[in-house]
């Protein structure tokens, strides 16, 4: 019965996930949804079709599945060291974001999940509730390596269900403001810094926008939530969800006020259809826009882009002038294992390896991502000399300059992708006509509440 409920729940999610976090590499939430290639890096393989997951125990190597080609080379090095140390072989496979969840659904309902794979807050509640993930508590209790108090609490929380733990925290991310130094210099403007408010962004965006349409001051697409408008909402004292995750707060006064600030910024952004098709990261990479907000997961891609390294840099997020709060939306991935793997002990050895302090430090040093293990991400800042990455870590401080910093866990419920996908569709109206922002926010809230009300039956 559980499998039938799970399959029914995921059927709706798969349609939703085609756009939720689909801003890929491009942008995505919490770990970039990398683009698929035809050959894996450093010995890994890359797949595209759902049917290509081999399933637990189908070879002499543990099957490891991820969705980001930007992280693939670094992850492969960590896996290679694991094999050298333990003799246990691994087979790293990479899919793009959309194919990943389609493949995982097919594998889950067919009872053939990969041995080890990434979990994301959008869908983790369903996988944990339906018995698809290996219960790690018996292993954690005996481990001298894994102590969950050593990891960022917000990330550990994402992969805890009914008091049990189903993933080892992998990483965390924060958001920062990327800006084009060349465009700022040409306009005679000072670069963004910790004194900037969202009002300063608006003023600069106006000055950086050219009448002939060759350059825009800002970019924020309607489906860029974690890296985009969520940060403005929480800085202003608004919220996406109630604290108990049972009700939308998108129609609250503070949230609507914050979204109306977004509406003002849209005046200095490319046409919504352009942002929908091209995405914010590609627009700044091409020299079309002067500023955009992006997650730390985009650094591996940006440091490989010649235009970005020659022209762009990073500043800490602006804060809200009224509240004095600088909010950054935080998320993190977890390393999970299949509950039906034929090699649970070997899977645990790999999870323990990936979650160890040494390998979390290696992940940061290689520039894969910031790591979830406390006090191991300082070296990530120095993984490149092409950008100043300190603003991403500053978001975790209590205060920077005159602003109070607030790290906010990315809003999620049992079935996040469903209402998030509908939110993206609803907001298209306000992006096309910002004067309709308030009524659109109310529509978003109504649709969110409808979706959330249907989740309780699936989660029991």
The 8 nearest C-alpha neighbors of each residue, nearest first, counted from 0:
[[1, 3, 2, 4, 5, 129, 6, 7],
 [0, 2, 4, 3, 129, 5, 130, 6],
 [1, 3, 5, 0, 4, 6, 108, 129],
 [2, 4, 6, 0, 5, 1, 7, 108],
 [5, 3, 1, 7, 2, 6, 8, 0],
 [4, 6, 2, 8, 3, 7, 1, 9],
 [7, 5, 3, 9, 8, 4, 2, 108],
 [8, 6, 4, 10, 5, 9, 3, 11],
 [9, 7, 5, 6, 10, 11, 4, 12],
 [8, 10, 12, 6, 11, 7, 13, 5],
 [9, 11, 7, 12, 13, 8, 6, 14],
 [12, 10, 9, 13, 14, 8, 15, 417],
 [11, 13, 9, 15, 14, 10, 417, 16],
 [14, 12, 16, 15, 10, 11, 9, 101],
 [13, 15, 12, 16, 11, 17, 10, 18],
 [16, 14, 12, 420, 13, 417, 17, 416],
 [17, 15, 19, 13, 18, 14, 416, 12],
 [16, 18, 15, 97, 14, 19, 21, 13],
 [17, 19, 21, 16, 20, 15, 420, 22],
 [20, 18, 16, 21, 420, 416, 17, 15],
 [21, 19, 27, 22, 28, 18, 23, 16],
 [22, 20, 18, 23, 19, 17, 27, 96],
 [23, 21, 26, 25, 27, 20, 24, 278],
 [24, 22, 25, 32, 26, 27, 21, 31],
 [25, 23, 33, 26, 32, 31, 34, 22],
 [24, 26, 23, 22, 280, 278, 281, 27],
 [27, 25, 22, 23, 24, 31, 280, 28],
 [26, 28, 20, 23, 22, 31, 32, 21],
 [29, 27, 20, 30, 225, 31, 26, 226],
 [28, 30, 330, 331, 172, 31, 27, 296],
 [29, 31, 296, 28, 32, 27, 67, 332],
 [32, 30, 27, 296, 33, 24, 23, 67],
 [31, 33, 23, 96, 67, 24, 66, 27],
 [32, 34, 67, 68, 24, 95, 31, 23],
 [33, 35, 95, 24, 68, 36, 32, 67],
 [36, 34, 95, 94, 33, 45, 68, 37],
 [37, 35, 38, 45, 34, 39, 68, 46],
 [36, 38, 45, 39, 35, 46, 44, 47],
 [39, 37, 36, 45, 44, 40, 43, 46],
 [38, 40, 44, 43, 45, 42, 41, 37],
 [41, 39, 43, 42, 72, 38, 71, 44],
 [42, 40, 43, 72, 75, 39, 76, 71],
 [41, 43, 40, 39, 44, 75, 91, 90],
 [44, 42, 39, 91, 40, 41, 92, 90],
 [43, 45, 39, 92, 91, 38, 93, 46],
 [46, 44, 93, 92, 39, 38, 37, 94],
 [47, 45, 94, 93, 48, 92, 44, 51],
 [46, 48, 94, 98, 49, 45, 35, 95],
 [49, 47, 50, 51, 46, 98, 102, 52],
 [102, 48, 50, 51, 101, 52, 98, 105],
 [49, 51, 48, 52, 102, 105, 53, 106],
 [52, 50, 49, 48, 53, 46, 47, 102],
 [53, 51, 54, 50, 49, 113, 102, 106],
 [54, 52, 51, 57, 55, 113, 111, 62],
 [53, 55, 111, 113, 112, 52, 57, 56],
 [56, 54, 114, 340, 113, 57, 111, 112],
 [55, 57, 341, 58, 340, 54, 342, 61],
 [56, 58, 55, 54, 53, 59, 60, 62],
 [59, 57, 60, 56, 61, 55, 62, 53],
 [58, 60, 61, 88, 57, 56, 89, 87],
 [61, 59, 88, 89, 58, 90, 62, 87],
 [60, 62, 89, 114, 90, 63, 88, 59],
 [61, 63, 90, 114, 113, 89, 60, 91],
 [64, 62, 91, 115, 116, 90, 92, 61],
 [63, 65, 116, 92, 93, 91, 115, 62],
 [64, 66, 93, 117, 116, 67, 92, 94],
 [67, 65, 94, 95, 93, 96, 32, 33],
 [66, 68, 33, 32, 69, 70, 31, 65],
 [67, 69, 71, 33, 70, 34, 93, 66],
 [70, 68, 67, 71, 299, 33, 300, 72],
 [71, 69, 367, 68, 67, 73, 72, 74],
 [70, 72, 68, 74, 73, 69, 75, 67],
 [73, 71, 75, 74, 40, 70, 41, 76],
 [74, 72, 76, 75, 71, 70, 367, 365],
 [75, 73, 77, 71, 76, 72, 70, 78],
 [74, 76, 78, 72, 73, 77, 71, 79],
 [77, 75, 79, 73, 78, 74, 80, 72],
 [76, 78, 74, 80, 75, 79, 81, 73],
 [79, 77, 81, 75, 80, 76, 74, 82],
 [80, 78, 76, 82, 81, 77, 75, 83],
 [79, 81, 83, 77, 78, 82, 84, 76],
 [82, 80, 78, 84, 79, 83, 85, 77],
 [81, 83, 86, 87, 79, 85, 84, 80],
 [84, 82, 80, 81, 86, 85, 79, 87],
 [83, 85, 81, 82, 80, 86, 87, 79],
 [86, 84, 82, 87, 83, 81, 88, 80],
 [85, 87, 82, 83, 84, 88, 81, 80],
 [88, 86, 82, 85, 89, 60, 81, 345],
 [89, 87, 60, 82, 61, 86, 90, 59],
 [90, 88, 61, 60, 62, 91, 87, 63],
 [89, 91, 62, 63, 60, 61, 43, 92],
 [92, 90, 43, 63, 44, 64, 89, 62],
 [91, 93, 44, 64, 45, 63, 43, 46],
 [94, 92, 45, 65, 66, 64, 46, 67],
 [95, 93, 66, 99, 46, 47, 35, 98],
 [94, 96, 66, 34, 35, 98, 33, 97],
 [97, 95, 32, 99, 66, 98, 94, 21],
 [96, 98, 99, 17, 95, 100, 101, 16],
 [99, 97, 101, 95, 100, 96, 102, 94],
 [98, 100, 96, 102, 94, 97, 101, 95],
 [101, 99, 103, 102, 98, 97, 104, 96],
 [100, 102, 98, 104, 103, 99, 49, 13],
 [49, 103, 101, 105, 99, 100, 104, 98],
 [102, 104, 100, 106, 105, 101, 107, 99],
 [105, 103, 107, 101, 106, 102, 100, 108],
 [104, 106, 102, 103, 108, 107, 109, 101],
 [105, 107, 112, 111, 103, 109, 104, 108],
 [108, 106, 104, 110, 109, 112, 105, 103],
 [107, 109, 105, 110, 106, 6, 104, 2],
 [110, 108, 106, 107, 111, 105, 112, 104],
 [109, 111, 107, 108, 106, 112, 339, 54],
 [112, 110, 54, 106, 109, 55, 107, 113],
 [111, 113, 106, 54, 107, 337, 55, 110],
 [114, 112, 54, 55, 62, 115, 63, 111],
 [113, 115, 55, 62, 337, 336, 340, 61],
 [116, 114, 336, 63, 335, 113, 62, 64],
 [115, 117, 64, 335, 63, 334, 65, 336],
 [118, 116, 334, 333, 65, 335, 332, 119],
 [117, 119, 333, 332, 123, 334, 335, 116],
 [120, 118, 332, 121, 123, 122, 117, 333],
 [119, 121, 123, 122, 157, 411, 118, 124],
 [122, 120, 415, 119, 416, 123, 411, 414],
 [123, 121, 120, 124, 125, 119, 414, 126],
 [122, 124, 126, 120, 125, 119, 118, 127],
 [125, 123, 413, 127, 126, 122, 128, 160],
 [126, 124, 128, 123, 127, 122, 129, 413],
 [125, 127, 123, 131, 129, 128, 124, 132],
 [126, 128, 124, 125, 129, 130, 132, 123],
 [129, 127, 125, 126, 130, 124, 458, 160],
 [128, 130, 126, 127, 131, 1, 125, 5],
 [129, 131, 132, 127, 128, 126, 338, 133],
 [130, 132, 126, 338, 129, 337, 127, 133],
 [133, 131, 338, 337, 130, 336, 127, 165],
 [132, 134, 338, 337, 336, 135, 165, 131],
 [135, 133, 165, 136, 164, 132, 163, 338],
 [134, 136, 138, 165, 137, 164, 133, 139],
 [135, 137, 139, 138, 134, 164, 140, 163],
 [138, 136, 140, 139, 135, 141, 134, 142],
 [139, 137, 136, 141, 135, 140, 142, 347],
 [138, 140, 136, 142, 141, 137, 135, 145],
 [139, 141, 137, 138, 142, 136, 143, 145],
 [142, 140, 138, 139, 143, 137, 136, 145],
 [143, 141, 139, 144, 145, 140, 138, 146],
 [142, 144, 145, 141, 146, 139, 140, 351],
 [145, 143, 142, 355, 146, 351, 356, 354],
 [146, 144, 142, 143, 139, 147, 351, 355],
 [145, 147, 148, 149, 144, 139, 143, 142],
 [148, 146, 149, 150, 145, 155, 167, 152],
 [147, 149, 146, 150, 152, 151, 155, 145],
 [150, 148, 147, 373, 146, 372, 151, 145],
 [151, 149, 372, 373, 371, 148, 147, 152],
 [150, 152, 371, 153, 154, 373, 372, 155],
 [151, 153, 155, 154, 150, 156, 148, 147],
 [152, 154, 156, 151, 155, 408, 157, 330],
 [155, 153, 157, 156, 331, 152, 151, 168],
 [154, 156, 152, 157, 153, 158, 168, 151],
 [157, 155, 153, 154, 159, 158, 152, 160],
 [158, 156, 154, 155, 159, 120, 153, 123],
 [159, 157, 156, 166, 165, 155, 164, 160],
 [158, 160, 164, 156, 163, 157, 162, 165],
 [159, 161, 163, 162, 158, 164, 127, 128],
 [162, 160, 163, 159, 164, 128, 127, 158],
 [161, 163, 160, 159, 164, 136, 156, 158],
 [164, 162, 160, 159, 161, 136, 165, 134],
 [165, 163, 159, 135, 136, 158, 166, 134],
 [164, 166, 134, 135, 158, 132, 133, 335],
 [167, 165, 335, 334, 333, 158, 164, 168],
 [166, 168, 334, 333, 354, 169, 335, 350],
 [169, 167, 333, 371, 155, 154, 170, 166],
 [170, 168, 333, 332, 371, 334, 370, 167],
 [171, 169, 370, 371, 331, 369, 332, 168],
 [170, 172, 331, 371, 330, 369, 370, 329],
 [171, 173, 329, 295, 330, 29, 331, 294],
 [172, 174, 329, 294, 391, 295, 327, 328],
 [173, 175, 294, 293, 327, 226, 295, 391],
 [176, 174, 316, 315, 292, 293, 391, 314],
 [175, 177, 292, 314, 316, 313, 315, 291],
 [178, 176, 313, 291, 290, 312, 292, 314],
 [177, 179, 290, 289, 311, 312, 180, 313],
 [178, 180, 311, 289, 182, 181, 310, 183],
 [181, 179, 183, 311, 182, 310, 184, 178],
 [182, 180, 184, 183, 179, 310, 185, 311],
 [181, 183, 185, 184, 179, 180, 186, 289],
 [182, 184, 180, 188, 186, 181, 185, 187],
 [185, 183, 187, 181, 186, 182, 180, 188],
 [184, 186, 182, 183, 187, 181, 188, 180],
 [185, 187, 183, 184, 188, 182, 207, 206],
 [188, 186, 184, 185, 183, 189, 182, 190],
 [189, 187, 183, 186, 184, 190, 203, 185],
 [188, 190, 191, 183, 187, 184, 192, 186],
 [189, 191, 188, 192, 183, 180, 178, 314],
 [192, 190, 314, 195, 189, 193, 194, 178],
 [193, 191, 194, 314, 195, 190, 315, 317],
 [192, 194, 195, 400, 315, 399, 317, 191],
 [195, 193, 192, 196, 400, 401, 317, 191],
 [194, 196, 317, 193, 199, 192, 191, 318],
 [197, 195, 317, 318, 199, 198, 319, 320],
 [196, 198, 200, 199, 317, 319, 318, 201],
 [199, 197, 201, 196, 200, 202, 320, 195],
 [200, 198, 202, 196, 197, 201, 195, 203],
 [199, 201, 197, 203, 198, 202, 204, 196],
 [200, 202, 198, 204, 199, 203, 264, 197],
 [203, 201, 199, 205, 200, 204, 198, 206],
 [202, 204, 206, 200, 205, 201, 207, 199],
 [205, 203, 216, 201, 207, 206, 202, 217],
 [204, 206, 203, 202, 208, 207, 267, 216],
 [207, 205, 203, 204, 208, 202, 216, 186],
 [206, 208, 216, 204, 205, 203, 215, 209],
 [209, 207, 215, 216, 205, 214, 206, 267],
 [210, 208, 214, 211, 212, 213, 215, 207],
 [209, 211, 212, 208, 213, 214, 215, 207],
 [210, 212, 209, 213, 214, 208, 215, 269],
 [213, 211, 210, 214, 209, 215, 208, 269],
 [214, 212, 211, 209, 287, 215, 210, 208],
 [215, 213, 287, 209, 208, 212, 288, 216],
 [216, 214, 208, 288, 268, 217, 267, 207],
 [217, 215, 204, 207, 208, 289, 267, 288],
 [216, 218, 290, 268, 288, 291, 215, 204],
 [217, 219, 268, 291, 279, 288, 220, 290],
 [220, 218, 227, 279, 223, 221, 291, 217],
 [219, 221, 274, 223, 222, 275, 218, 279],
 [220, 222, 223, 423, 426, 427, 219, 430],
 [223, 221, 423, 220, 224, 19, 22, 275],
 [224, 222, 227, 220, 221, 226, 225, 219],
 [223, 225, 227, 229, 228, 226, 222, 221],
 [226, 224, 227, 229, 328, 28, 223, 409],
 [225, 227, 293, 224, 294, 174, 292, 223],
 [228, 226, 224, 223, 225, 229, 292, 219],
 [227, 229, 231, 230, 224, 232, 261, 226],
 [230, 228, 232, 224, 231, 225, 227, 233],
 [231, 229, 228, 233, 232, 326, 327, 328],
 [230, 232, 234, 228, 229, 233, 257, 235],
 [233, 231, 237, 229, 257, 235, 230, 254],
 [232, 234, 237, 236, 235, 230, 231, 238],
 [235, 233, 326, 231, 324, 325, 236, 319],
 [234, 236, 233, 232, 237, 319, 257, 322],
 [237, 235, 233, 234, 253, 232, 238, 322],
 [238, 236, 254, 253, 232, 233, 235, 251],
 [237, 239, 248, 240, 233, 254, 232, 249],
 [238, 240, 248, 249, 247, 410, 241, 237],
 [241, 239, 247, 248, 244, 238, 246, 242],
 [240, 242, 244, 246, 243, 248, 247, 245],
 [243, 241, 244, 240, 245, 246, 238, 239],
 [242, 244, 241, 245, 246, 240, 412, 247],
 [245, 243, 241, 242, 240, 246, 412, 411],
 [246, 244, 243, 241, 451, 247, 240, 452],
 [247, 245, 241, 448, 244, 240, 248, 451],
 [246, 248, 240, 444, 249, 448, 239, 447],
 [249, 247, 239, 240, 251, 250, 238, 241],
 [248, 250, 444, 239, 247, 251, 440, 254],
 [249, 251, 441, 248, 440, 444, 255, 252],
 [252, 250, 248, 254, 249, 253, 255, 237],
 [251, 253, 255, 254, 256, 250, 237, 249],
 [254, 252, 237, 256, 255, 251, 236, 257],
 [253, 255, 237, 257, 251, 256, 232, 252],
 [254, 256, 258, 252, 257, 253, 437, 259],
 [257, 255, 253, 259, 254, 258, 252, 260],
 [258, 256, 232, 254, 260, 259, 255, 231],
 [257, 259, 261, 255, 260, 256, 254, 262],
 [258, 260, 262, 256, 261, 257, 255, 436],
 [261, 259, 263, 257, 258, 262, 264, 256],
 [260, 262, 258, 264, 259, 263, 265, 257],
 [261, 263, 259, 433, 265, 260, 264, 258],
 [262, 264, 260, 261, 265, 266, 259, 433],
 [265, 263, 261, 266, 262, 267, 201, 260],
 [266, 264, 268, 262, 267, 263, 261, 430],
 [265, 267, 264, 268, 263, 262, 269, 205],
 [268, 266, 265, 216, 264, 215, 217, 204],
 [267, 269, 265, 218, 217, 215, 266, 216],
 [270, 268, 273, 271, 215, 274, 218, 267],
 [269, 271, 273, 272, 268, 274, 431, 265],
 [272, 270, 274, 273, 275, 430, 269, 431],
 [273, 271, 275, 270, 274, 276, 269, 277],
 [272, 274, 270, 276, 271, 275, 277, 269],
 [275, 273, 278, 271, 277, 220, 272, 276],
 [276, 274, 272, 273, 278, 277, 271, 220],
 [275, 277, 273, 274, 278, 272, 271, 220],
 [276, 278, 274, 273, 275, 281, 282, 279],
 [279, 277, 274, 281, 280, 275, 276, 25],
 [278, 280, 282, 281, 218, 219, 274, 283],
 [279, 281, 282, 283, 278, 25, 284, 26],
 [282, 280, 284, 279, 283, 278, 285, 277],
 [283, 281, 279, 287, 285, 280, 284, 288],
 [282, 284, 288, 286, 285, 280, 281, 287],
 [285, 283, 281, 282, 286, 307, 280, 306],
 [284, 286, 282, 283, 287, 281, 306, 288],
 [287, 285, 283, 284, 288, 282, 289, 214],
 [286, 288, 214, 282, 285, 283, 215, 213],
 [289, 287, 215, 283, 216, 217, 214, 286],
 [288, 290, 216, 179, 178, 217, 215, 182],
 [291, 289, 178, 217, 177, 288, 216, 179],
 [290, 292, 218, 177, 217, 176, 293, 279],
 [291, 293, 176, 175, 177, 226, 227, 174],
 [294, 292, 226, 174, 175, 291, 176, 295],
 [293, 295, 174, 296, 226, 173, 297, 175],
 [294, 296, 297, 172, 298, 173, 174, 293],
 [295, 297, 30, 294, 31, 298, 368, 29],
 [298, 296, 295, 300, 299, 294, 301, 31],
 [297, 299, 301, 300, 296, 295, 302, 294],
 [300, 298, 302, 301, 297, 69, 303, 366],
 [301, 299, 298, 303, 297, 302, 69, 304],
 [302, 300, 298, 304, 303, 299, 307, 297],
 [301, 303, 304, 299, 300, 298, 308, 385],
 [304, 302, 301, 300, 305, 299, 308, 307],
 [305, 303, 301, 307, 302, 306, 308, 300],
 [306, 304, 308, 307, 309, 303, 302, 301],
 [305, 307, 309, 304, 308, 310, 284, 285],
 [308, 306, 311, 310, 304, 309, 305, 284],
 [307, 309, 305, 306, 385, 310, 311, 302],
 [310, 308, 306, 307, 305, 311, 385, 304],
 [309, 311, 307, 180, 179, 181, 308, 306],
 [312, 310, 179, 307, 180, 178, 308, 309],
 [311, 313, 386, 178, 177, 387, 179, 180],
 [314, 312, 177, 176, 387, 178, 388, 175],
 [315, 313, 176, 390, 192, 191, 175, 177],
 [314, 316, 390, 175, 176, 193, 192, 317],
 [315, 317, 175, 176, 314, 318, 325, 174],
 [318, 316, 196, 195, 197, 325, 315, 193],
 [319, 317, 325, 196, 324, 197, 323, 320],
 [318, 320, 323, 321, 234, 196, 322, 324],
 [319, 321, 323, 196, 322, 318, 197, 198],
 [322, 320, 319, 323, 235, 324, 318, 234],
 [321, 323, 324, 319, 320, 235, 236, 234],
 [322, 324, 402, 319, 320, 321, 318, 403],
 [325, 323, 403, 234, 322, 318, 402, 319],
 [324, 326, 318, 404, 234, 405, 403, 402],
 [327, 325, 405, 234, 230, 233, 406, 404],
 [328, 326, 406, 230, 174, 173, 407, 329],
 [329, 327, 407, 409, 408, 225, 230, 406],
 [330, 328, 408, 173, 172, 409, 407, 327],
 [331, 329, 29, 171, 409, 172, 408, 154],
 [330, 332, 171, 170, 154, 29, 172, 333],
 [333, 331, 119, 169, 118, 170, 168, 117],
 [332, 334, 168, 169, 166, 118, 167, 117],
 [333, 335, 117, 166, 167, 116, 169, 118],
 [336, 334, 166, 116, 115, 117, 333, 165],
 [337, 335, 115, 133, 114, 132, 116, 338],
 [336, 338, 132, 339, 340, 133, 114, 112],
 [337, 339, 133, 132, 131, 340, 336, 130],
 [340, 338, 337, 341, 110, 55, 131, 133],
 [339, 341, 55, 337, 342, 114, 338, 343],
 [340, 342, 56, 343, 339, 55, 114, 338],
 [343, 341, 340, 345, 344, 346, 56, 55],
 [344, 342, 346, 345, 340, 341, 347, 336],
 [343, 345, 347, 346, 342, 348, 138, 349],
 [346, 344, 348, 347, 342, 343, 349, 87],
 [347, 345, 343, 349, 344, 348, 342, 350],
 [346, 348, 350, 344, 349, 345, 351, 343],
 [349, 347, 345, 351, 346, 350, 352, 344],
 [348, 350, 352, 346, 347, 351, 353, 345],
 [351, 349, 347, 353, 352, 348, 354, 346],
 [350, 352, 348, 354, 349, 353, 347, 355],
 [351, 353, 349, 355, 350, 354, 348, 358],
 [352, 354, 350, 351, 355, 358, 349, 359],
 [355, 353, 351, 352, 350, 167, 359, 356],
 [356, 354, 352, 358, 357, 353, 351, 359],
 [355, 357, 359, 358, 360, 354, 372, 375],
 [358, 356, 360, 355, 359, 361, 354, 352],
 [359, 357, 361, 360, 355, 356, 353, 362],
 [358, 360, 362, 356, 361, 357, 370, 355],
 [361, 359, 363, 357, 358, 375, 362, 356],
 [360, 362, 358, 364, 363, 359, 365, 357],
 [361, 363, 359, 365, 360, 367, 364, 358],
 [362, 364, 379, 366, 360, 361, 369, 365],
 [365, 363, 361, 379, 366, 378, 362, 382],
 [366, 364, 362, 363, 367, 361, 73, 382],
 [365, 367, 363, 382, 364, 368, 379, 362],
 [366, 368, 70, 362, 365, 73, 363, 299],
 [369, 367, 366, 363, 370, 296, 362, 170],
 [368, 370, 376, 363, 170, 171, 379, 172],
 [371, 369, 170, 372, 376, 359, 171, 363],
 [370, 372, 170, 150, 171, 151, 169, 168],
 [373, 371, 150, 370, 149, 375, 151, 359],
 [372, 374, 150, 375, 149, 151, 371, 370],
 [375, 373, 376, 372, 377, 370, 371, 360],
 [374, 376, 360, 373, 377, 372, 370, 359],
 [377, 375, 379, 369, 378, 370, 363, 374],
 [378, 376, 379, 380, 375, 374, 381, 363],
 [377, 379, 381, 380, 364, 376, 363, 382],
 [380, 378, 363, 376, 382, 364, 381, 377],
 [381, 379, 388, 378, 377, 382, 389, 376],
 [382, 380, 378, 383, 379, 384, 377, 364],
 [381, 383, 366, 379, 380, 364, 365, 378],
 [384, 382, 381, 385, 386, 380, 302, 366],
 [383, 385, 386, 381, 382, 387, 380, 388],
 [384, 386, 383, 308, 302, 387, 312, 309],
 [387, 385, 312, 384, 388, 313, 383, 308],
 [386, 388, 389, 313, 312, 385, 384, 390],
 [387, 389, 380, 390, 386, 391, 313, 392],
 [388, 390, 391, 392, 387, 380, 393, 315],
 [391, 389, 315, 393, 392, 388, 314, 394],
 [390, 392, 389, 393, 394, 173, 388, 175],
 [393, 391, 394, 389, 390, 395, 396, 388],
 [392, 394, 390, 396, 395, 391, 389, 399],
 [393, 395, 392, 396, 391, 404, 390, 327],
 [396, 394, 393, 392, 406, 397, 404, 405],
 [397, 395, 393, 398, 394, 404, 399, 392],
 [398, 396, 404, 403, 395, 399, 405, 394],
 [397, 399, 403, 404, 396, 402, 400, 401],
 [400, 398, 402, 401, 403, 193, 404, 396],
 [399, 401, 402, 193, 398, 194, 403, 192],
 [400, 402, 399, 403, 398, 194, 323, 193],
 [403, 401, 323, 324, 400, 399, 398, 325],
 [402, 404, 398, 324, 325, 397, 323, 405],
 [405, 403, 325, 398, 397, 326, 324, 394],
 [404, 406, 326, 325, 407, 327, 403, 324],
 [405, 407, 327, 326, 328, 329, 395, 404],
 [408, 406, 328, 329, 327, 405, 409, 326],
 [409, 407, 329, 328, 330, 410, 153, 406],
 [408, 410, 328, 330, 329, 407, 411, 225],
 [411, 409, 408, 240, 239, 412, 415, 244],
 [412, 410, 415, 121, 409, 120, 413, 244],
 [411, 413, 415, 414, 244, 410, 121, 124],
 [412, 414, 124, 415, 125, 454, 458, 411],
 [413, 415, 412, 416, 417, 122, 121, 454],
 [416, 414, 121, 412, 411, 417, 418, 419],
 [415, 417, 419, 15, 414, 418, 121, 420],
 [416, 418, 15, 420, 419, 415, 12, 414],
 [419, 417, 421, 447, 420, 416, 450, 415],
 [420, 418, 422, 416, 421, 417, 415, 423],
 [419, 421, 423, 15, 19, 422, 418, 417],
 [420, 422, 418, 424, 423, 419, 425, 417],
 [423, 421, 419, 425, 420, 424, 443, 418],
 [424, 422, 222, 420, 426, 421, 425, 221],
 [423, 425, 421, 422, 426, 427, 420, 428],
 [426, 424, 422, 427, 423, 428, 421, 443],
 [427, 425, 428, 429, 423, 424, 221, 422],
 [426, 428, 430, 425, 424, 429, 431, 221],
 [429, 427, 426, 431, 430, 425, 432, 439],
 [430, 428, 433, 436, 432, 426, 435, 431],
 [429, 431, 427, 432, 428, 433, 271, 426],
 [430, 432, 428, 429, 427, 271, 433, 270],
 [431, 433, 429, 434, 430, 435, 428, 436],
 [434, 432, 429, 262, 436, 435, 430, 431],
 [435, 433, 432, 436, 429, 262, 437, 259],
 [434, 436, 433, 429, 438, 437, 432, 439],
 [435, 437, 429, 439, 433, 434, 438, 440],
 [438, 436, 440, 439, 435, 255, 441, 259],
 [437, 439, 441, 440, 435, 436, 442, 429],
 [440, 438, 442, 436, 441, 437, 435, 443],
 [441, 439, 443, 437, 442, 438, 250, 249],
 [442, 440, 250, 444, 438, 439, 443, 445],
 [441, 443, 439, 445, 444, 440, 446, 438],
 [442, 444, 440, 446, 441, 445, 422, 447],
 [445, 443, 249, 447, 441, 247, 442, 446],
 [444, 446, 442, 448, 447, 443, 449, 441],
 [447, 445, 449, 443, 448, 444, 442, 450],
 [448, 446, 444, 450, 418, 449, 445, 247],
 [449, 447, 451, 445, 450, 446, 246, 247],
 [448, 450, 446, 452, 447, 451, 445, 453],
 [449, 451, 447, 453, 448, 452, 418, 446],
 [452, 450, 448, 454, 453, 449, 447, 245],
 [453, 451, 449, 450, 454, 448, 455, 245],
 [454, 452, 451, 450, 455, 456, 449, 457],
 [453, 455, 451, 457, 452, 456, 458, 413],
 [456, 454, 458, 457, 453, 459, 452, 451],
 [455, 457, 454, 458, 459, 453, 452, 4],
 [458, 456, 454, 455, 459, 4, 8, 453],
 [457, 459, 455, 456, 454, 128, 413, 125],
 [458, 457, 456, 455, 128, 454, 129, 1]]
